Amino acid sequence: MESPPVRTRLLAMLVVVVPVAFAATLLATAIGRLDTALFFVGVPCLLALVIGLLPGETSSAVLFQVITIVLLLISAFLHEGALCVLLVSPLVYGVAFAALGITKLVERRSQRYGVGLLFALVALEGLTPGLRISPEHEVTAGRVVAAECVDFERALERGPRIDPEADRGWLLRLAQYPTPTSATGAGLEPGDTWELGMPAGSVSTEVVSRGPGRIEFDVTADGARTTRWVTLERGVLTWQQTEQGCRAEVRIDFVRDLDPAFWFGPLSEVFMTAGADAFLASLD
């Protein structure tokens, strides 16, 4: 008996797979787990499993088409931007193809159950707070910010002046990643507050300690759009005079809000490091 044509199989897969994908997305939304591996790993594995169980030979091209359609539909449903889709698509494709490939290679049903259990364990990351892998991160960035540190420190005491036209680096410009565009507040003494305006929302900080060429601040409120990906916690700003000029360094501590860690950990650190460097560049 001949297998159905590719187009017929693709149509059949869409009729079955798309409802499954949306049902899984709605479930993840209902239980508040869209930012966990349950969504980013579990849903692609589920799609690969459903496709693998359908009759007929399933080609990699058909799987790619189905995953692409589902990915675009879900991203539109969740109102995600192009950046989010591009960043998550290698993970989704990789997990789906790995799940399907392993399923094909493993012939014995007992072994398939073992593979399924392995993917299920990976998909559990982030489902509860205790199941997260290293969600706390810190990044640093440094650059020459002025000719003299005396002038830089005086400017900070008057209150930070954010230059929205400063060099944000090619990565942030390309990705349109939000960075501070304005600032209010003044002072470098404990209890002094700064509020950094963002393209959507703001970040409020309070100075908790000060030393020679150093201030440490806590983030007291974070209403920026970046909370979909990271939650800012605290930071340290230091500066010292060098032969090249006044060199400042900022360290930012944050909590990663997306799982799995093996994918979103490095991504969040790359973007946050670029954001820290852009923050230094924007200080006037």
C-alpha positions in Angstrom: 0.0 0.0 0.0 1.5 3.3 -1.1 1.9 6.1 1.5 -0.2 9.2 0.9 1.4 12.1 -1.0 3.5 14.6 0.9 0.8 17.4 0.6 -1.9 15.1 1.9 0.3 14.1 4.9 1.1 17.7 5.5 -2.5 18.7 5.5 -3.4 15.8 7.8 -0.6 16.8 10.2 -1.7 20.4 10.3 -5.3 19.3 11.1 -4.0 17.3 14.0 -0.9 19.1 15.1 -2.1 22.7 15.1 -4.9 22.0 17.6 -2.5 20.0 19.8 0.0 22.9 19.7 -2.6 25.5 20.6 -4.1 23.2 23.3 -0.6 22.9 24.9 0.0 26.6 24.6 -3.4 27.4 26.3 -2.5 24.9 29.1 0.9 26.6 29.6 -0.8 30.0 29.7 -3.5 28.9 32.1 -1.0 27.6 34.6 1.4 30.5 34.1 4.3 28.5 32.6 4.9 30.1 29.3 8.4 31.1 30.4 9.5 27.6 31.4 11.0 24.5 29.7 7.5 23.0 29.8 6.6 25.4 26.9 9.9 25.7 25.0 10.9 22.0 25.3 7.7 20.2 26.1 5.6 21.6 23.3 8.1 20.8 20.5 8.6 17.3 21.9 4.8 16.8 22.0 4.5 18.0 18.4 7.4 15.7 17.3 5.7 12.8 19.1 2.3 13.4 17.5 3.9 13.7 14.0 5.9 10.5 14.6 2.8 8.6 15.5 0.9 9.6 12.3 0.8 6.9 9.6 3.2 7.1 6.7 6.8 8.2 6.3 7.5 11.6 7.9 10.2 13.5 6.1 12.4 16.1 7.8 11.1 18.7 5.3 7.5 18.0 6.3 8.4 18.3 10.0 10.2 21.6 9.3 7.1 23.0 7.5 4.8 21.9 10.3 7.0 23.4 13.1 7.4 26.6 11.1 3.7 27.1 10.7 3.0 26.2 14.3 5.8 28.5 15.5 4.5 31.5 13.6 0.9 30.9 14.6 1.8 30.6 18.3 4.0 33.7 18.1 1.1 35.7 16.6 -1.2 34.3 19.3 1.2 35.4 22.0 2.0 38.8 20.4 5.7 38.1 20.3 8.1 40.1 18.2 10.4 38.9 15.5 13.4 39.0 17.9 11.8 36.5 20.2 10.8 34.2 17.4 14.3 34.2 15.9 16.0 33.6 19.3 13.8 30.7 20.3 13.4 29.1 16.9 16.8 27.2 16.9 15.8 25.7 20.3 12.3 24.7 19.1 13.6 23.2 15.8 16.5 21.4 17.6 14.3 19.8 20.2 11.7 18.7 17.7 14.2 17.2 15.3 16.1 15.5 18.1 12.9 14.0 19.6 11.8 12.7 16.2 15.2 11.4 15.2 15.7 9.6 18.5 12.2 8.1 18.2 13.0 6.7 14.8 16.3 5.3 15.9 14.9 3.6 19.0 12.9 0.6 17.9 12.0 -1.0 21.2 9.0 0.4 22.9 10.7 0.2 26.3 13.6 2.3 25.0 11.2 4.8 23.6 9.6 5.2 27.0 13.0 5.9 28.4 13.7 8.6 25.8 10.3 10.1 26.5 11.0 10.2 30.2 14.3 12.0 29.5 12.6 14.7 27.5 9.9 15.0 30.1 12.5 15.6 32.8 14.1 18.3 30.7 10.7 19.9 30.1 10.1 20.1 33.9 12.7 22.8 34.4 11.1 25.9 35.8 7.7 24.2 36.5 8.3 25.0 40.2 10.9 27.4 41.7 12.9 24.5 43.1 13.4 22.9 39.7 15.2 25.9 38.1 18.9 25.6 37.2 21.1 28.6 38.1 18.5 31.3 37.5 20.7 34.0 39.1 23.3 35.7 36.9 25.7 38.6 37.0 27.3 40.5 34.1 29.9 43.3 34.0 30.9 45.9 31.4 33.5 48.6 31.4 34.6 51.6 29.3 36.2 55.0 29.5 33.4 57.5 30.3 35.2 60.8 30.8 38.6 62.4 30.7 38.6 63.0 34.5 36.9 61.0 37.2 36.3 64.2 39.2 34.0 65.5 36.4 32.3 62.1 36.1 31.6 61.9 39.8 30.2 65.4 39.9 27.9 64.6 37.0 26.6 61.6 38.8 26.0 63.6 42.0 23.8 66.0 40.0 21.9 63.0 38.7 22.6 60.7 35.8 22.0 62.2 32.3 21.0 59.5 29.8 21.9 60.2 26.2 19.3 58.2 24.2 21.4 58.7 21.0 24.6 57.1 22.5 26.2 54.1 20.9 24.1 51.1 21.9 26.2 48.5 20.0 25.3 46.6 16.9 23.5 43.8 18.8 21.1 46.0 20.6 20.5 48.2 17.6 19.8 45.1 15.4 17.6 43.5 18.0 15.8 46.7 19.2 16.5 45.6 22.8 15.1 48.2 25.2 17.7 50.3 27.1 17.3 53.4 29.4 16.3 56.6 27.5 16.0 59.0 30.4 16.8 59.4 34.1 15.6 61.3 37.1 16.9 61.6 40.7 20.2 62.9 42.1 22.8 62.0 44.7 25.2 59.2 45.4 24.6 58.8 49.2 22.7 55.9 50.7 18.9 56.5 50.4 19.3 58.6 47.2 17.1 57.3 44.3 17.4 57.2 40.6 14.6 56.3 38.2 15.6 55.1 34.7 13.0 55.6 32.0 12.7 52.8 29.5 10.8 52.7 26.1 8.0 50.9 28.0 8.0 51.3 31.8 10.8 52.3 34.2 13.3 51.0 36.6 13.6 52.5 40.1 16.9 52.2 42.1 18.1 53.2 45.5 21.8 53.7 46.6 22.5 51.4 49.5 26.2 52.1 50.0 29.0 54.4 48.8 32.7 54.2 48.9 35.6 56.0 47.1 34.9 55.6 43.4 32.0 53.2 44.1 28.3 53.0 44.7 26.0 50.0 45.2 22.3 50.2 44.4 19.3 48.0 44.7 16.5 47.8 42.2 13.4 48.7 44.2 10.9 48.5 41.3 11.1 47.1 37.8 8.2 47.9 35.5 10.2 47.7 32.2 9.3 45.4 29.3 12.5 43.5 29.9 10.9 41.8 32.9 9.5 39.3 30.4 13.1 38.0 30.1 15.0 39.1 33.2 14.4 40.7 36.6 16.9 43.2 37.7 18.0 42.9 41.4 21.1 45.1 42.2 24.2 46.7 40.7 27.5 48.1 41.5 29.1 51.1 39.7 32.8 51.8 40.1 35.2 54.3 38.5 38.9 55.0 38.6 41.4 57.3 36.8 43.6 55.6 34.2 46.0 56.8 31.6 43.2 56.6 29.0 40.8 58.6 31.2 38.1 57.8 33.7 37.2 54.2 33.4 33.9 53.0 34.8 32.7 49.5 35.4 29.1 48.4 36.1 28.1 45.0 37.5 24.4 44.0 37.2 22.8 41.1 39.1 19.6 39.7 37.7 17.4 36.7 37.7 16.7 34.9 34.4 13.0 34.5 33.8 13.1 32.0 31.0 14.0 28.3 31.0 15.7 26.0 30.0 18.9 27.3 31.4 21.2 25.8 28.7 19.6 28.0 26.1 18.4 31.2 27.8 21.2 31.4 30.3 23.9 32.3 27.7 21.4 34.4 25.7 20.4 36.5 28.6 24.0 37.1 29.6 25.0 38.2 26.1 22.1 40.8 25.9 22.5 42.0 29.5 26.3 42.5 29.0 25.5 44.6 25.9 22.9 46.5 27.9 25.3 47.2 30.7 27.8 48.6 28.2 25.1 50.7 26.5 24.2 52.1 29.9 27.8 53.2 30.5 28.0 54.7 27.0 24.8 56.7 27.6 26.0 58.4 30.9 26.7 62.0 30.2 
